[in-house]
Amino acid sequence: MSPRILVFLLLGLLLALIGEWDNAKRAIAPLRQLDQKWVDFCLGNATTSIGAPSVTMVRITDEYEPVPIGRTDGNSDELTRLDYAAILYAIGKLGPKSVAFMPTPVFSSGSVLNDNAAINPLKDAVLQLPRLTVASQGSTEGGKNTPKYQIISATGDTSTLPQIASDSIPADADFLYNGDPAFIGIDGLDTLQSGDPRVPLVARVGDQVVSGFIVQALARQAGLGADAISLDLEADQPLLSIGELYQVPVASDGTMAIPSHAGLSHSMYELSTSEDGEQSKNYQFASLKVEDVALAAERSDSLAKTLLEEFGDKYRSISENLVLVGFDRSADRTIATLNDEFLTPMTATARAIATIQSGRHTGPWPMWARIACYGAILVVGCAIIAMRRLRIPAVILVTIAVLAALVLIFRSTLLWIPPFAIFALLGLLAFLAITKRSKATTQVAE
């Protein structure tokens, strides 16, 4: 065996092992950044396989100052009915198409603003919105009430789905004047774990399968009822269908993975140009603070006019996208993804909604496929190194063919291979081919 072939095989195996070790340990930050850039490149060449998201977050952040009046308990951080009413009134003034309310508040009696008998601003605010999807927290433990969630059809063994026996935090009655409850999570089932966050989409209540908060919000935005939602657990890859719009791969426990590398950010838009040449941004994934929404809703105010002039495209997304209302405080950023992001439950939920809307169910190749790819490159590389001539053109052709194949596979499956080992193997092959050609050229010159 040629020494160069032996070097290529040994170093190539070492590079492949380094790549796979980092895939498992996520220890080398530059390689994680390389993964993201590679997926972004593949997504840019897979426009026929993916669509656009359509979600706008209205975020309650650390900067939000609760209404101070009417409090007797001294808890100035707790939001009252008046706080939520003010938030929803502001959203309502901007003409939302569909609203999903994510917090599950439990109102204390320490404020007169939480006393329905005295004042009820929240009910009035809810009634001026389109019908809401309202989050509740499910529990596997029995309770006083049986949850009344949206029932969907299902085929296959539904015993693998989690069972909800009651609500540990039911949706508040004020929201249900113009809204329907849906579970956002289930006590004891922590799916939003760092490194591999998943969101629950469906569960069981008794013998029936019900849709969760994300599914119900998506269906409502699309104008679909429960009869348009179905779960197929008989296939090798269980699938949740929301009409003909969304086909969602789920696990047997009814959860969906949130891809760490899906090319989604909280400021995605599409540029459009009018007939008179003016450009505008159509926001597909937008992020707004409740304070800014409240200011923009006061259209007669000079500051509001300034906001609408400068950021009107983003505010207009409220009337076009699914509006997700929730908390996005620094203390809630506890969910770490594989590409070093820290998400709150709200941003994780928004990411899941955007993934379903755009069909960006990306994921890495299985181990056996990655090993087969590395092996094929090593075999072809050995053949090229053994060639007496045309080594460099062969390396160029192989490099183009490998990269084109990886992009085409991504376009058809949305599966990607972590690129470090591939790039390293192709680079090593090019180095050995070039250095051998240079040595041969030098000998001829002499």
C-alpha positions as CSV (number, residue, x, y, z in Angstrom):
1,M,0.0,0.0,0.0
2,S,1.3,3.4,-0.9
3,P,2.4,5.6,2.0
4,R,0.1,8.4,0.8
5,I,-2.9,6.1,0.8
6,L,-2.0,4.9,4.3
7,V,-1.7,8.5,5.5
8,F,-5.0,9.4,3.8
9,L,-6.8,6.4,5.5
10,L,-5.4,7.0,8.9
11,L,-5.8,10.7,9.0
12,G,-9.2,10.4,7.3
13,L,-10.4,8.0,10.0
14,L,-9.1,10.3,12.7
15,L,-10.9,13.3,11.2
16,A,-14.2,11.4,10.9
17,L,-13.9,10.3,14.5
18,I,-13.3,13.9,15.6
19,G,-16.4,15.0,13.7
20,E,-18.5,12.2,15.2
21,W,-17.1,12.9,18.7
22,D,-18.2,16.5,18.5
23,N,-21.6,15.5,17.1
24,A,-22.1,13.5,20.3
25,K,-20.4,15.9,22.8
26,R,-21.0,19.3,21.2
27,A,-17.7,20.4,22.6
28,I,-16.2,22.4,19.8
29,A,-18.0,25.7,19.3
30,P,-16.7,26.6,15.8
31,L,-18.0,23.2,14.6
32,R,-21.5,24.0,15.8
33,Q,-21.3,27.3,14.0
34,L,-20.1,25.5,10.9
35,D,-23.2,23.2,11.2
36,Q,-25.5,26.2,11.3
37,K,-23.9,27.8,8.3
38,W,-24.1,24.6,6.3
39,V,-27.8,24.1,7.1
40,D,-28.4,27.7,6.2
41,F,-26.7,27.1,2.8
42,C,-28.7,24.0,2.2
43,L,-32.0,25.8,3.2
44,G,-31.1,28.5,0.7
45,N,-31.0,25.8,-2.0
46,A,-34.1,24.0,-0.9
47,T,-36.8,26.6,-1.5
48,T,-39.1,24.0,-3.1
49,S,-39.1,21.9,0.1
50,I,-39.8,24.6,2.6
51,G,-42.3,27.4,3.0
52,A,-42.5,30.6,5.1
53,P,-43.4,30.8,8.7
54,S,-46.2,33.1,9.8
55,V,-46.0,33.9,13.6
56,T,-45.5,37.1,15.5
57,M,-44.5,37.0,19.2
58,V,-45.8,39.7,21.5
59,R,-43.4,39.3,24.4
60,I,-43.8,40.3,28.1
61,T,-40.2,41.0,29.0
62,D,-38.3,42.1,32.1
63,E,-39.0,45.7,31.0
64,Y,-42.8,45.4,31.4
65,E,-44.0,47.3,34.4
66,P,-47.3,46.0,35.9
67,V,-50.1,48.5,36.6
68,P,-49.4,49.6,40.2
69,I,-52.9,50.7,41.2
70,G,-55.3,48.6,43.2
71,R,-52.7,46.4,44.9
72,T,-52.8,45.5,48.6
73,D,-50.3,42.6,48.8
74,G,-47.2,44.6,47.8
75,N,-46.3,42.2,45.0
76,S,-45.6,44.7,42.2
77,D,-44.3,42.0,39.8
78,E,-47.5,40.0,39.5
79,L,-49.7,40.8,36.6
80,T,-53.3,41.5,37.3
81,R,-56.4,41.2,35.1
82,L,-55.9,44.8,34.2
83,D,-52.4,44.1,32.9
84,Y,-53.6,41.3,30.6
85,A,-56.6,43.4,29.5
86,A,-54.3,46.3,28.5
87,I,-52.1,44.0,26.5
88,L,-55.0,42.3,24.7
89,Y,-56.7,45.7,24.1
90,A,-53.5,47.0,22.4
91,I,-53.3,43.9,20.2
92,G,-56.9,44.2,19.3
93,K,-56.5,47.7,18.0
94,L,-54.0,46.4,15.4
95,G,-56.5,44.0,13.9
96,P,-55.1,40.6,14.7
97,K,-56.1,37.6,12.5
98,S,-55.5,35.0,15.1
99,V,-54.3,35.1,18.7
100,A,-52.9,32.3,21.0
101,F,-52.5,33.3,24.6
102,M,-49.7,31.3,26.3
103,P,-49.6,32.4,30.0
104,T,-51.5,30.4,32.5
105,P,-52.1,33.0,35.2
106,V,-53.5,32.3,38.6
107,F,-54.8,35.6,40.0
108,S,-54.4,36.4,43.7
109,S,-56.9,38.2,45.7
110,G,-54.3,40.8,46.7
111,S,-55.7,43.3,44.2
112,V,-59.1,44.7,43.6
113,L,-58.3,44.4,39.9
114,N,-58.5,40.6,40.2
115,D,-62.0,40.8,41.8
116,N,-64.5,39.9,39.1
117,A,-67.3,41.3,41.2
118,A,-65.7,44.7,41.3
119,I,-64.3,45.2,37.8
120,N,-63.9,42.9,34.8
121,P,-61.7,44.6,32.2
122,L,-60.2,41.3,31.0
123,K,-63.5,39.9,29.8
124,D,-64.2,43.0,27.7
125,A,-60.7,42.9,26.2
126,V,-61.0,39.3,25.2
127,L,-64.4,39.9,23.5
128,Q,-62.9,42.4,21.1
129,L,-60.4,39.8,19.7
130,P,-60.9,36.9,17.3
131,R,-61.6,33.7,19.2
132,L,-58.5,32.8,21.3
133,T,-56.6,29.7,21.8
134,V,-55.9,29.7,25.6
135,A,-53.2,27.7,27.3
136,S,-53.8,25.5,30.3
137,Q,-51.5,23.1,32.2
138,G,-52.5,19.5,32.1
139,S,-51.8,16.9,34.8
140,T,-51.7,13.1,34.9
141,E,-53.2,13.2,38.4
142,G,-56.9,13.2,38.9
143,G,-58.6,16.4,39.9
144,K,-62.0,18.1,40.2
145,N,-62.5,18.7,36.5
146,T,-62.1,16.7,33.3
147,P,-60.4,18.9,30.7
148,K,-62.6,19.8,27.7
149,Y,-60.1,19.9,24.9
150,Q,-60.5,19.7,21.1
151,I,-61.0,16.0,20.2
152,I,-59.3,14.8,17.0
153,S,-59.3,11.5,15.1
154,A,-56.5,9.0,15.5
155,T,-55.5,5.6,14.1
156,G,-53.1,3.1,15.6
157,D,-52.1,2.4,19.2
158,T,-52.9,5.6,21.2
159,S,-51.8,4.0,24.5
160,T,-48.3,5.5,23.8
161,L,-49.7,9.0,24.2
162,P,-49.6,10.7,27.7
163,Q,-52.9,10.7,29.6
164,I,-54.3,13.9,31.0
165,A,-56.6,13.4,33.9
166,S,-57.2,17.0,34.9
167,D,-55.9,20.5,34.7
168,S,-53.4,21.6,37.3
169,I,-53.7,25.2,36.1
170,P,-57.0,25.5,34.1
171,A,-57.5,28.4,31.7
172,D,-59.1,31.4,33.5
173,A,-62.8,31.8,32.9
174,D,-62.4,35.4,31.6
175,F,-60.3,34.2,28.7
176,L,-62.8,31.4,27.9
177,Y,-65.6,34.0,27.2
178,N,-64.1,34.2,23.8
179,G,-61.6,31.3,23.8
180,D,-61.0,27.6,23.9
181,P,-58.6,25.8,26.2
182,A,-55.7,23.6,25.1
183,F,-52.9,22.1,27.1
184,I,-49.5,23.8,26.8
185,G,-47.7,21.2,28.9
186,I,-48.3,18.2,31.2
187,D,-47.1,18.1,34.8
188,G,-44.3,15.5,35.3
189,L,-43.5,15.3,31.5
190,D,-40.7,17.8,31.0
191,T,-40.3,17.7,27.2
192,L,-38.5,21.1,27.0
193,Q,-35.2,19.8,28.1
194,S,-31.9,21.4,27.2
195,G,-30.1,19.9,24.2
196,D,-33.2,18.1,22.8
197,P,-36.2,20.3,23.3
198,R,-39.6,18.8,22.2
199,V,-43.1,20.1,22.4
200,P,-46.3,18.1,23.1
201,L,-48.8,18.2,20.3
202,V,-51.4,15.6,21.3
203,A,-52.4,13.6,24.3
204,R,-55.3,11.4,25.6
205,V,-58.2,12.4,27.8
206,G,-59.9,9.1,28.7
207,D,-60.3,7.1,25.4
208,Q,-60.1,10.2,23.2
209,V,-57.2,11.9,21.6
210,V,-57.0,15.7,22.0
211,S,-55.0,18.4,20.3
212,G,-52.6,20.6,22.3
213,F,-52.1,24.4,22.3
214,I,-49.8,24.5,19.2
215,V,-52.0,22.3,17.0
216,Q,-55.2,24.2,18.0
217,A,-53.6,27.6,17.4
218,L,-52.3,26.5,13.9
219,A,-55.7,25.0,12.9
220,R,-57.5,28.1,14.1
221,Q,-55.2,30.4,12.1
222,A,-55.9,28.3,9.0
223,G,-59.7,28.3,9.6
224,L,-59.8,24.6,10.2
225,G,-61.9,22.7,12.8
226,A,-61.1,19.5,14.7
227,D,-62.5,17.4,11.9
228,A,-59.6,18.4,9.8
229,I,-56.9,17.2,12.2
230,S,-55.9,13.5,12.3
231,L,-53.1,11.5,13.9
232,D,-51.6,8.4,12.2
233,L,-49.7,6.2,14.6
234,E,-49.6,3.1,12.4
235,A,-46.9,4.4,10.0
236,D,-43.1,3.9,10.7
237,Q,-43.0,7.6,11.1
238,P,-46.1,8.7,13.0
239,L,-47.7,11.7,11.3
240,L,-50.0,14.5,12.5
241,S,-52.1,16.1,9.7
242,I,-53.6,19.6,10.1
243,G,-55.8,19.7,7.0
244,E,-53.8,19.5,3.8
245,L,-51.5,22.4,5.0
246,Y,-49.3,20.7,7.5
247,Q,-47.8,17.2,7.8
248,V,-46.0,17.0,11.1
249,P,-43.7,14.1,12.1
250,V,-44.2,13.2,15.7
251,A,-42.9,10.6,18.1
252,S,-45.1,7.9,19.5
253,D,-45.6,9.9,22.6
254,G,-47.2,12.8,20.6
255,T,-44.2,15.2,20.8
256,M,-42.4,17.0,18.1
257,A,-38.7,17.8,18.1
258,I,-37.7,21.5,17.7
259,P,-34.8,21.4,15.2
260,S,-31.8,23.2,16.5
261,H,-30.7,23.9,12.9
262,A,-33.7,25.1,10.9
263,G,-32.6,28.5,9.8
264,L,-35.3,30.2,11.9
265,S,-34.7,33.6,13.5
266,H,-37.1,36.0,15.2
267,S,-36.7,38.6,12.5
268,M,-37.5,36.9,9.2
269,Y,-39.1,38.9,6.4
270,E,-39.6,38.9,2.6
271,L,-38.9,42.1,0.6
272,S,-41.6,43.2,-1.8
273,T,-41.6,46.1,-4.2
274,S,-44.7,48.1,-5.2
275,E,-45.5,49.4,-8.7
276,D,-44.1,52.8,-7.7
277,G,-40.8,51.2,-6.6
278,E,-41.3,51.4,-2.8
279,Q,-40.0,48.4,-0.9
280,S,-41.8,46.9,2.1
281,K,-41.0,44.0,4.4
282,N,-43.5,41.2,4.9
283,Y,-42.6,39.8,8.3
284,Q,-42.9,36.0,8.5
285,F,-41.4,35.6,11.9
286,A,-41.6,38.8,14.0
287,S,-40.9,39.8,17.6
288,L,-42.5,42.7,19.5
289,K,-42.5,43.8,23.1
290,V,-45.9,44.5,24.7
291,E,-44.8,48.1,25.5
292,D,-44.1,48.8,21.8
293,V,-47.5,47.2,20.7
294,A,-49.3,49.4,23.3
295,L,-47.6,52.5,21.9
296,A,-48.2,51.7,18.3
297,A,-51.9,51.0,19.1
298,E,-52.3,54.7,20.1
299,R,-52.3,55.9,16.5
300,S,-53.0,59.5,17.4
301,D,-49.9,59.8,19.6
302,S,-46.9,61.4,18.0
303,L,-44.5,58.6,19.3
304,A,-47.0,56.0,17.9
305,K,-46.9,57.6,14.5
306,T,-43.1,57.6,14.6
307,L,-43.1,53.9,15.5
308,L,-45.6,53.0,12.7
309,E,-43.6,55.0,10.1
310,E,-40.3,53.3,11.0
311,F,-41.5,49.8,11.9
312,G,-45.0,49.7,10.3
313,D,-44.1,46.5,8.4
314,K,-43.5,44.6,11.7
315,Y,-46.7,45.9,13.3
316,R,-48.6,45.0,10.2
317,S,-47.6,41.3,10.7
318,I,-50.0,41.2,13.7
319,S,-52.9,41.4,11.2
320,E,-51.4,38.7,9.0
321,N,-49.7,36.2,11.3
322,L,-50.6,34.0,14.2
323,V,-50.0,36.2,17.2
324,L,-48.4,34.4,20.2
325,V,-48.6,36.2,23.5
326,G,-46.4,35.1,26.3
327,F,-43.5,35.7,28.8
328,D,-40.0,36.1,27.5
329,R,-38.1,37.1,30.6
330,S,-34.4,36.6,31.2
331,A,-35.0,34.2,34.1
332,D,-37.1,32.0,31.7
333,R,-34.2,31.4,29.2
334,T,-33.4,28.0,30.5
335,I,-33.7,25.8,27.4
336,A,-30.4,25.3,25.6
337,T,-30.3,24.2,22.0
338,L,-27.5,22.4,20.3
339,N,-26.3,25.6,18.6
340,D,-25.8,27.5,21.8
341,E,-29.1,29.4,21.9
342,F,-31.1,29.8,25.1
343,L,-34.8,29.8,24.7
344,T,-37.7,30.6,27.0
345,P,-40.8,28.3,26.8
346,M,-42.4,31.1,24.7
347,T,-39.6,31.3,22.1
348,A,-39.4,27.5,22.0
349,T,-43.2,27.4,21.3
350,A,-42.8,30.1,18.6
351,R,-40.0,28.1,17.1
352,A,-42.1,25.0,17.0
353,I,-45.0,26.8,15.3
354,A,-42.7,28.4,12.7
355,T,-41.2,25.0,12.0
356,I,-44.6,23.5,11.3
357,Q,-45.7,26.4,9.2
358,S,-42.6,26.4,7.1
359,G,-42.1,22.6,7.0
360,R,-38.5,23.0,8.3
361,H,-38.4,19.6,10.0
362,T,-34.6,19.3,9.6
363,G,-32.4,16.7,11.2
364,P,-29.0,15.0,10.9
365,W,-28.4,11.9,8.9
366,P,-28.6,8.6,10.9
367,M,-25.2,7.2,12.0
368,W,-25.2,4.4,9.4
369,A,-25.6,6.8,6.6
370,R,-22.8,9.1,7.8
371,I,-20.4,6.1,8.2
372,A,-21.3,5.0,4.6
373,C,-20.6,8.5,3.3
374,Y,-17.2,8.7,5.0
375,G,-16.4,5.2,3.8
376,A,-17.3,6.1,0.2
377,I,-15.1,9.2,0.3
378,L,-12.2,7.2,1.7
379,V,-12.5,4.5,-1.0
380,V,-12.8,7.1,-3.9
381,G,-9.9,9.1,-2.4
382,C,-7.6,6.1,-2.3
383,A,-8.4,5.5,-6.0
384,I,-7.6,9.1,-6.9
385,I,-4.3,9.1,-4.9
386,A,-3.3,5.9,-6.7
387,M,-3.8,7.5,-10.1
388,R,-0.7,8.5,-12.1
389,R,-2.3,11.6,-13.7
390,L,-5.4,13.8,-13.7
391,R,-5.5,13.7,-9.9
392,I,-6.4,17.3,-9.4
393,P,-9.3,17.3,-11.9
394,A,-10.6,14.1,-10.3
395,V,-10.5,15.8,-6.9
396,I,-12.4,18.8,-8.2
397,L,-15.1,16.5,-9.8
398,V,-15.5,14.4,-6.7
399,T,-15.8,17.5,-4.5
400,I,-18.5,19.0,-6.7
401,A,-20.3,15.7,-6.9
402,V,-20.2,15.1,-3.1
403,L,-21.5,18.7,-2.3
404,A,-24.2,18.5,-5.0
405,A,-25.3,15.1,-3.7
406,L,-25.5,16.4,-0.1
407,V,-27.6,19.4,-1.2
408,L,-29.9,17.3,-3.3
409,I,-30.4,14.8,-0.4
410,F,-31.3,17.7,1.8
411,R,-33.8,19.1,-0.6
412,S,-35.6,15.8,-0.8
413,T,-35.4,14.7,2.9
414,L,-34.4,17.9,4.9
415,L,-31.7,15.7,6.5
416,W,-28.2,17.1,6.7
417,I,-24.8,15.6,7.5
418,P,-22.5,17.5,9.9
419,P,-20.1,19.0,7.4
420,F,-16.8,19.0,9.3
421,A,-15.7,15.4,8.5
422,I,-16.8,15.8,4.9
423,F,-14.9,19.0,4.3
424,A,-11.9,17.7,6.2
425,L,-11.7,14.5,4.2
426,L,-12.1,16.4,0.9
427,G,-9.5,18.9,2.0
428,L,-7.0,16.2,3.0
429,L,-7.6,14.5,-0.4
430,A,-6.9,17.7,-2.2
431,F,-3.7,18.4,-0.2
432,L,-2.3,14.9,-0.9
433,A,-3.2,15.1,-4.6
434,I,-1.7,18.6,-5.0
435,T,1.5,17.8,-3.1
436,K,2.1,14.6,-5.1
437,R,1.6,16.5,-8.4
438,S,4.0,19.3,-7.3
439,K,6.7,16.7,-6.4
440,A,6.3,15.0,-9.8
441,T,6.5,18.3,-11.6
442,T,9.7,19.2,-9.7
443,Q,11.3,15.9,-10.7
444,V,10.5,16.4,-14.4
445,A,12.0,19.9,-14.2
446,E,15.2,18.6,-12.9
